[in-house]
Amino acid sequence: MTDTATVRSEETQKSQVDDETTERFIAEKHIGERIKRLRLKKSMGLVELGKHTGLSASFLSQLETGRVVPTLRNLARIAMVFSKDLSYFFETEPHSIFRIHRRKDRVRLPQTGVESPTYFFESLGYMVPDRHMDPYFAEFVPQQSPETKPHMHPGFEFLYVLDGELGLQHGEHQATLGPGDAVYFDSSTAHSYSCAGTKPASALIVTMHQPLPAPSAAPPRHIPGATLARPLSIAQVPPSPGEKR
């Protein structure tokens, strides 16, 4: 791997979500604005809402302006006053999507389900709600005897190798990919990756969602040891590409 890529590995990412990223994720839901819209729609003042919920007018004012974050208990009190379900405050509002994911904000996580991870990954789209595809940056590390863990999930997958050599097994097919090589495949067939060189390999991976087939459809191809996983639907702490959450 190049020196630049090595620096990327060492400088990047945290192993846990920090407070700043969490606060920004909460702010994306605009909970305070939704509370205020409900209140004004009913021509209700803060004092009146406070009488119905048992919360002070000053506290409700801080909720609406985003200076405090409500507990689920307090949010439930407000929801019941307006005959809303709790999910109302978290549903995605229709709007044009534009999200920037800074490198410093991403979380670097290891492959799950194995003692010695063969790769580490970072979600590149965790702040986008209800997304139809999941992009990742992945780094594959050399192993003397790598423990490859085949997995599968509905949909399709695209992989582009940035650096190093990467081994890919897809059902009965095996291939070694180098920098600039790309592959597009049906991810309902069991597949696995491994570093094929003496230096780490890195790649961009995009998984594209597709509903599970109807019960009458033929089952996906399977190889021993493979696990069925589903792609991401929300990403506070995202799973590895294709792994179960």
C-alpha positions in Angstrom: 0.0 0.0 0.0 1.2 3.5 -0.6 2.5 5.8 2.1 -0.6 8.0 1.6 -2.9 5.1 2.1 -0.9 4.1 5.2 -1.3 7.6 6.6 -5.1 7.4 5.8 -5.3 4.2 7.9 -3.4 5.7 10.9 -5.0 9.2 10.9 -8.5 8.2 10.2 -11.1 7.2 11.9 -12.3 6.8 15.4 -13.5 3.5 16.8 -16.6 5.0 18.4 -19.1 7.8 17.6 -18.2 11.1 19.3 -20.6 13.6 20.9 -20.4 16.1 18.1 -21.5 13.6 15.4 -24.3 12.3 17.7 -25.6 15.8 18.3 -25.6 16.5 14.5 -27.4 13.3 13.9 -30.1 14.3 16.4 -30.4 17.8 14.9 -31.1 16.3 11.5 -34.5 15.1 12.8 -35.6 18.7 13.6 -37.6 17.5 16.6 -38.0 21.0 18.1 -39.3 22.4 14.8 -41.8 19.5 14.5 -43.1 20.2 18.1 -43.5 23.9 17.3 -45.4 23.2 14.1 -47.8 20.9 16.0 -48.3 23.5 18.7 -48.9 26.4 16.3 -51.3 24.4 14.2 -53.5 24.0 17.2 -53.0 27.7 18.1 -51.6 26.6 21.4 -49.2 28.6 23.6 -46.2 27.2 25.5 -48.0 27.6 28.8 -51.1 25.7 27.6 -49.0 22.9 26.2 -47.1 22.8 29.5 -50.4 22.3 31.4 -51.3 19.3 29.2 -47.9 17.6 29.3 -46.7 18.5 32.8 -43.6 20.2 31.4 -42.7 23.8 32.0 -43.1 26.4 29.4 -39.4 27.3 29.6 -38.4 23.7 29.1 -40.7 23.4 26.1 -39.2 26.6 24.6 -35.7 25.1 24.9 -37.0 21.9 23.2 -38.4 23.9 20.3 -35.2 25.9 19.8 -33.0 22.8 20.0 -31.1 23.8 23.2 -32.1 20.5 24.9 -32.9 17.0 23.6 -36.1 15.4 24.9 -36.2 12.1 26.5 -38.6 9.5 25.0 -40.9 9.9 28.0 -41.2 13.7 27.5 -41.6 13.2 23.8 -44.4 10.7 24.4 -46.2 13.2 26.5 -46.1 15.8 23.7 -47.1 13.2 21.1 -50.1 12.1 23.0 -51.4 15.7 23.4 -51.4 16.0 19.6 -52.6 12.4 18.9 -49.4 11.5 17.2 -47.3 8.4 17.4 -43.6 8.7 18.6 -42.5 7.8 15.1 -43.9 11.1 13.8 -40.8 12.9 15.3 -38.4 10.6 13.5 -40.0 10.0 10.1 -38.1 11.4 7.1 -39.5 14.6 5.8 -39.5 15.0 2.0 -36.6 17.2 0.9 -33.7 17.3 -1.5 -30.9 15.1 -0.1 -27.4 16.5 0.1 -25.0 15.1 2.8 -21.3 15.6 3.2 -19.5 13.0 5.3 -16.2 14.3 6.5 -13.3 11.9 7.0 -12.8 13.0 10.6 -16.4 12.1 11.4 -16.4 8.6 10.1 -16.1 5.6 12.4 -13.7 2.8 11.5 -15.1 -0.6 12.4 -13.7 -4.2 12.1 -15.3 -7.1 10.3 -17.8 -8.7 12.6 -18.3 -12.3 13.5 -14.6 -13.4 13.4 -11.8 -13.3 16.0 -9.2 -11.9 13.6 -10.8 -9.3 11.2 -9.6 -9.5 7.6 -10.9 -6.0 6.9 -12.0 -2.7 8.4 -14.7 -0.5 7.0 -16.2 3.0 7.2 -19.7 3.9 6.1 -19.7 6.8 3.6 -23.5 7.3 3.8 -24.5 6.8 7.4 -26.1 10.3 7.7 -28.5 9.7 4.8 -31.9 8.4 6.0 -33.8 5.8 4.0 -31.0 5.4 1.5 -31.3 3.1 -1.5 -27.6 2.2 -1.5 -24.8 1.9 1.0 -21.3 3.1 0.1 -18.2 2.0 2.2 -14.5 2.5 2.3 -12.9 -0.8 3.2 -9.3 -1.8 4.0 -8.3 -5.4 3.8 -5.3 -6.5 5.8 -2.9 -9.4 5.0 -3.4 -12.6 7.0 -1.2 -15.7 7.2 -4.3 -17.9 7.2 -7.3 -15.6 6.7 -10.6 -16.6 8.1 -13.0 -15.7 5.2 -16.6 -15.5 6.2 -19.0 -15.7 3.2 -22.1 -13.7 3.5 -25.0 -12.7 1.2 -27.9 -10.2 1.2 -30.6 -9.2 -1.2 -29.6 -6.8 -4.0 -26.4 -6.1 -5.9 -22.9 -5.0 -5.0 -20.3 -2.9 -6.8 -16.6 -3.0 -5.7 -13.7 -0.8 -7.0 -10.2 -1.5 -5.9 -8.2 1.6 -4.9 -4.9 0.0 -3.9 -3.3 -3.4 -3.4 -4.5 -6.9 -4.5 -7.9 -8.2 -3.4 -9.2 -11.8 -3.6 -12.9 -12.2 -4.2 -15.0 -15.4 -4.1 -18.5 -15.3 -5.5 -20.2 -18.7 -5.4 -18.0 -20.9 -7.5 -16.1 -18.0 -9.0 -12.7 -16.7 -7.8 -10.8 -13.7 -8.9 -7.9 -11.5 -7.9 -8.4 -7.8 -8.5 -5.8 -5.0 -8.6 -5.9 -1.2 -8.6 -8.5 0.2 -11.0 -10.3 -3.2 -11.3 -14.0 -3.2 -10.6 -16.7 -5.9 -10.2 -20.5 -5.8 -10.2 -22.3 -8.9 -8.8 -25.5 -10.4 -7.5 -25.1 -10.2 -3.7 -27.7 -12.9 -3.0 -25.0 -15.4 -3.9 -22.6 -16.1 -1.1 -19.4 -14.0 -1.4 -16.3 -13.1 0.6 -13.1 -11.0 0.3 -9.5 -11.3 1.4 -6.3 -9.4 0.9 -4.3 -11.3 -1.8 -1.0 -9.5 -1.4 1.6 -8.8 1.3 0.4 -5.2 1.7 -3.1 -4.0 2.7 -5.6 -3.5 -0.1 -8.3 -0.8 -0.1 -11.6 -0.6 -2.0 -14.8 1.3 -2.4 -17.9 -0.9 -2.0 -21.4 0.0 -2.8 -24.3 -2.3 -1.9 -27.7 -1.6 -3.6 -30.8 -2.7 -1.9 -33.4 -5.0 -3.3 -36.5 -6.4 -1.6 -36.4 -10.0 -0.5 -37.9 -12.3 -3.2 -41.5 -13.7 -2.8 -41.8 -17.0 -0.9 -42.4 -18.9 -4.2 -39.1 -17.6 -5.7 -36.1 -19.9 -5.8 -33.8 -19.6 -2.8 -30.4 -17.9 -3.2 -27.4 -20.0 -3.9 -25.6 -20.9 -0.7 -22.3 -22.3 0.4 -21.4 -23.9 3.8 -20.7 -21.3 6.4 -22.5 -18.5 4.7 -24.8 -16.2 6.6 -27.8 -14.3 5.3 -27.5 -10.6 6.0 -29.4 -7.5 5.0 -28.0 -4.2 3.9 -28.0 -1.1 6.1 -31.2 0.9 6.6 -30.0 3.3 9.2 -26.5 4.0 10.4 -25.7 5.1 13.8 -23.2 2.3 14.1 -23.2 0.6 10.7 -22.6 -3.1 10.2 -19.9 -4.3 7.8 -20.9 -4.6 4.1 -23.5 -7.3 3.9 -23.5 -8.2 7.6 -26.5 -8.3 9.8 -27.0 -5.3 12.2 
